[in-house]
Every structure is written in structure tokens, then in C-alpha cells.
Amino acid sequence: HASDGGGSIRIPSSACGLVGLKPTRGRNPVGPVMSEGWYGLAASHVVTRTVRDSAAFLDLSHGPEAGDPYAAPPPDGPYRQAVQAPGRSLRVGVVDGAMTGDVNLDPECLRAVDRTASLLEELGHRVDRVSTGIGPGPGRRAMLTLSAVDIAWMVGTFGIDVTKLEHANQVVVEAGKTVSATDFADNLYLVRHYGRIMGGIMEDHDVLVTSTLATPPWPHFALQPGAEQRERIAALLEGRYTGSPFELMEEIAAKSMDRIPNTWPFNMTGQPAVSLPIHRAASGRPVGVQFVGRFGREDTLFNLAAQLEEARPWIQDYPFMNPETPQWAETDRRTQSGRPE
């Protein structure tokens, strides 16, 4: 099981060579205690090794509960049938870089998208290059605003001992408490507006293709706050910080957000998106490619993913299936402190 509020199904799937589908908003219920996660940004599903397993699980889990605030369009049939159905020619839009335009992608990620575009053309799909119109800045702030407010609400409502949380998450709680009602409304409106922008783009395309991440998998501890940030976090938690908790949260989150410019936009729009392990970096590490469908069209993604899985099987890349596969762990050695060399 996995949940995805900004990419947390697709991110580990890309880094670990797995299939990770974020379903359409409202496809899987989240009740009965709550009706939504992060004001519609978050969705739950699973990570799997095969397209078939992801489809089979969604057949079991999908469907609305009474009182759900969102309802995804019902599927035309079992998702397992979509996996097995003959493929049809799709209109595919390829995004070469970052959705937000503010991050430079690693050459391996660009190569993964380019090779995938060529493979799609070989399979008979109509491929063109697109620009999404989702700019940098406000989108990140909207994501962080909605998630921080919801996390602060959960801590207060469910009586969570905030001191048990990681320090960075304690900063999120404090930041969420500072958001005004009008700021929250502004950012919620922006999220819905992005959905309309993307809805217009999808009128001309069945599927969008992006790199899942901006880089291949990174070392452990790479996203940890630096020493100066840790000092300011300590000052905030001890009540002696004079700066803005929200701006501190934004600064801490920047390392992560720079690596995921193509995942969180689709939490905002609510569209289904799947990361597939169809590329390997020169080091042997997996590099996921993301496929995004129209709202409610997981069946299209499963059908296309099955075509790609057949054309470029990735099961052979798993070390336990192929003894000649590079052992990725060897490139991430540890010192005695447990941190990368």
C-alpha cells in the first residue's frame, strides 16, 4: 500500500523500478474517519512489479463511499480487461522537461523520455511535443499551503503528540497554523484553476508523458536539512525563532520539490498518473517515466502500460530475476556513520 499527496506512490516507484499508479481523485475511498486527504490532493493505491497486479488491486479497491466529496467516473469494465485488451492508437503529448519550467532535468531523465517517445511511435501512437502552461512558484506554494493546513488540523483533531514527529514535520505543523482563511482560499482556487488548464490540454491528448523525477535515485540523507537550517528549526521549536514558519517550511521543502516537478502537478489536477520502470541509467539505477491520463481514465493508462511492458519488459531488470543486473546497492556504500561516502 502507498499514498500519494505530491508523488509518494510514483517517486519510490521510479527510484525502485516499480509500477506506481496514482488513481484519479475519488477513485479509492479514504473513509470512514476522513472524507479526503489534503483537500483532494492525496490518493491511495499500491506499488507493484507488474501492470496486471496494479490493475487487479484497483478492481478490488475502487468505488465511492456514501458521503464522499468526490466521485471518479465509473470505469467501463474491469481494469484487468483493459490490461488484456488490444491496444489502440493514442494521441500522446510528450513534455521534454519539467512541467513547471523551473527545474533542469538530469540528462538520464531526458533520455528516458526521448526513448519512450520513440517506442510509442514504433507502437503506432501519434506523438507530439507539448508545453503545459503550469508555471513555477504559485503551484508549489499552493501544494505546501493545503498540505500544511491539513497536517496541522490532523495533529489538533486527533490529539497527535507533535513532539513525536520528525523536526521537519513539526515545522510543517507550525507553518500550517499561520495560514489565514483567505490565503487558504486563494491557494485552493489556484489548485482548481490548474485542473482547468490541464483539462484543456487533455482535450487534444489521451496521455501525457514526462520523466517521473528530475534525477535518477539520489543518496540517502540527500534531502536532510543543512546545519544552518537545523539551527533555525531548533529555534522555532524552542519558541525563539523570529522568522516566518511558512517560509522556513518552503525553504526546507525546496530540495524535495526540485526533484519532483512532474509529480505534484497531477495531485492538483486529480488526474491518474503512473510511473513505469522502462529506463535504466548508465549506473544501472532505475529511471521511471510517467504517463498521465484524462480524469477518470485509468483504463487507458493500464492498456498503454501493458503495451509498453510487453515491448520493453522490465521484470528482467530485477536483480533476483537476472544475475547480470548491476547491484545498485554497491554504488551507495556507507561509512561507519551510516551516511554516504
N, C-alpha and C positions, 0 to 999 in steps of 0.2 A: 504494500500500500504506500501511496505517496500523495502529497497535496501540493498545490501549485498556486501561489499568490503573486509570483513575479517570475516564475520559471522553475520552481523547485521539483517538478517532475522532469522537465526537459533538460535542465542543467546537469544533474547527475547522470541522466541517460546518455547525454553527449560525452561526458567525461569518462564513463564506464563502458561505453559500447553497447548500450541497451536501447530498446524501443520504449519511448516515453510519450504517451498521449495526454495532453490536457484537454478534457472534453469541453463541449460547449457550455456556457454559463447555464445552470439549471438542469443539465443533463443528469447528474447524480445528486440525490438529495443529501443534505447535511444535517437534518434534524435528528431527534426531536428537540434537543435543548436550544439549538440555534437554527435560524432560517437561512442564513447566508454567512459567508466568510469574507471579511474585509470589504463589505459593501458591494459584493458581487465580483470582486477581483479574483477570489480564490476558488479553486475547483479540486476535487479529489478523484483519483483513479489509481492505477498501478504502474509499475515499471516491469517490463518483461523482456525475454530474449527473442521472442518471435511476434510477428504481427498477429498471427492467429490467436495467441494467448491473450493479447490485449483486447481483441475483438470479442473473444468468448467471455472475458470478465465483464466487459461493458454490457453484453447481453444480459448478464445476471444482475447488474447493479443499477441500471438506468431506470428512470421513471420518477415522476413527481410525487411528493407527499402533499397531503391536504394542508393548505395554507402557505405553500412555498411562494415567495415573492416573484420568482422567475419560472418559466416553463419553456424548455427547449422544444422545438418542433419534433413530434414523434417520428421515429425512423420508419422507412418504407418496409423494412423487414429486418430479420436478424443480421447483426453485424458480421457474423460468421459467413453468411451468404455473400456479403459484399467482398469478403476476402477471396472467396472462391469464384466469383462472377467474372466473366470475360471483361477485359479492360476496354475502355473507350477512349477516344482521342479527347484530351482535355486542353483547355486554354490555360497555360501556365505562365505566370508572371514571375520573373527572377529579379530579386533585389541583390545587387552585387555587393553592396557594402552594409553599413549599419542602417537600420530603419530610421534612427534618429539623426543620422548625418553628422554626429559629433564625436564619433569614435572611429579610429582606423583599425580595420580588421587585420589579423595576422595573415601572412601570405598562404599558410596552410588552409585557413578557413576560406579564403578567396578561391583557392584551388579546388576545394571541396565543392563549392557552389558551381564553379565553372564546369567541372567534370560531371556533376549531376545534371546540369543543363544539357550537356551533350548527350548523356544517357537518355534523358527524357525525349530528346529529338529522335534518337535511334528507335525508341519505343513507339514513335508515331504521334507524340504530343506536340502541340503548337506552342512554341516558347518565344516570349519576348521579354525585354528588359523594362522594369518599371521603377518609378520613384514614388514613394508612399505619401509624401507630404506631411509626415509626422516629424516635427522639428524637435530640437533638443530643449532642455531646460524645464518648461512648464509640465511636461509629461512626467518627468522624474519627481518633481515636487508633488504632483497630484498623487502619484503612487505612494510616496512616503507619507503624505498627509493622511490619506484614507487608512493605510495600514497602521500608522502610529495611533490614530484616534481609536481604532478598533481594539488594538492591543491594550491601550490604556483603559478602555471600557471593560475588557475582559478581566484585567487584573483587579479592577474595583468591584465588578459584579460578582465574580466567582471567588473573591477573597484570596487571591493568589499572593503568597509571600514574595514580594518583589525582590527581597534580598537573596532569594534562591536562584534568581535569573542571572545569566551572564551579564557582565557590566555593560556591554554594548546594548543589550536588550533593556536594561534599566534606563539607559539614555533614551531609548525609543518610548518607553512609558512616560518619562518626564516630558519629552517633546510632544507627545500626544495630548498631554494635559494643557499645553499652551495654545492649542489651535482654537480660534474663535468659531462661532457658528457660521458667520459669513465667509470666513476663509474655507471652512469645510464645504459649504455650499458651492463656492466658486470652483473648488477642485473637483467636486463630484460632477458639476456641469461639464468641466473640461473632459473628464473621463467619458461621459456620454457623447460629447462632441466628437471625440476621436473615433468612437464607434460609428458615427455617421460618415466621417471621412473614409474610413475603411470600407464601409458598406458601399459607398460609391465606387471605390476601386474594384471591389469584388463583382460589381455588375458586369465587368468586362473580363473577369478571370474566374476560373473554377478553383484554382490553387495558386498560392504564392510560395516561393522557395527562398529561403535565407540560410545563412550559416546559423546554427543554433547559438553558438558562443562567438565571442570576438577573438578568442585564442584557444589553442589546444589546452588540455588539462594543466593546471598550474600546481606548484608545490604546496604541500601542507603549510599552514601558517602564513601564506602569502597575503591573506586578507585581514590579518590581525591589525588592530590599531598600532601606530607607532608610539614611541616613548612619550613624545610631547602630547599626543592625543590621550594616552593613558593617564597622564597627569591631569589633564582637563576633565576627563571622565571622573577621576577620583575627586576632584574639586566639586563637580556637580553633585555627586552622590553624598558628599560630606556637607553640602549646603554653603560652600564658599565660592561658587562659580558665579561670575558676574555677566557672562555672555548669554547668548541665546541657546537654550537646549535644542531647539529645532535645527538651528544652523550647525550645531555640533553633530547632530544625527546625520544631517546631509553630508557633512564632511567625511564622517566615518563610513557612510554607505557608498561614497563615490568609488572606492576601489572595487566593490562588487558591481555597482551599476555600470561601470565602464566595461565590464566583461560580459554583460548580458543585454546589449542594446536591442536585440531582436526577440527577446522572450517576453518582457513585461508589457510591450505594447498590446499584445493579444490577450493579456489579462484585462486590460482596459476595454478592449472591444468585445470580449466574451467569445471570440471565435475558437473553434477547435484547432489545435496545433500539435503536431507530432514530430519528435526528433528521431531520426533513423541513423544507425551506425554504418553509413555506407562509404566512409572515407577513413583512411589512416594517415597520420603524419609520418614524415620520414623516420621519426623515432619509434614508430610502431604504436603510438598512442592514438586512441580513437578521436575522431573529429565528427561530431554529429551535424547533419543537415536537417533543417526544419521545414516542414510542409504545413501550410496554413489553409484551412478550408473556409467555405462560406459558413455563416452562422447555422448550426444545426446539421451540417453535412459531414459528420464523422464517416459515413459510408463511403463518400468519395475519397477521403484520406486512406481508409483501410484498403480500398480497392487499388489505389495507386501504390500504396506501401507494399502490398503483396506483389505487384508487378516488379517493383524495384528489388524486393527481397529475392525474387526468382532470378532476376537478371544479374544481380550482384549479391550473392549470398554472403551474409556476414557471420553465420554460425561457425564457419571455418576459421574465423579470426579469434575465437575464444581460445585461450591457451590450453584449456583442458580438452579441446577438440583437435587442436593442431600443435604438435610438439615443436614445430618450427617457428611458431609465432614468437616475436620478441617478448621477453618478460619485462613488462613496463616497470615493475617494481624496482628493477635493477638500476634504473635511471633516477631513482628518487631515494638515494641512500640516506641514512640517518647518522648523525653524530651521537655521542653519548647523551647529549641533552635532549634527544628526540626531535630536534629541528633539522631541516635540510642543510646539507653542507654548503 
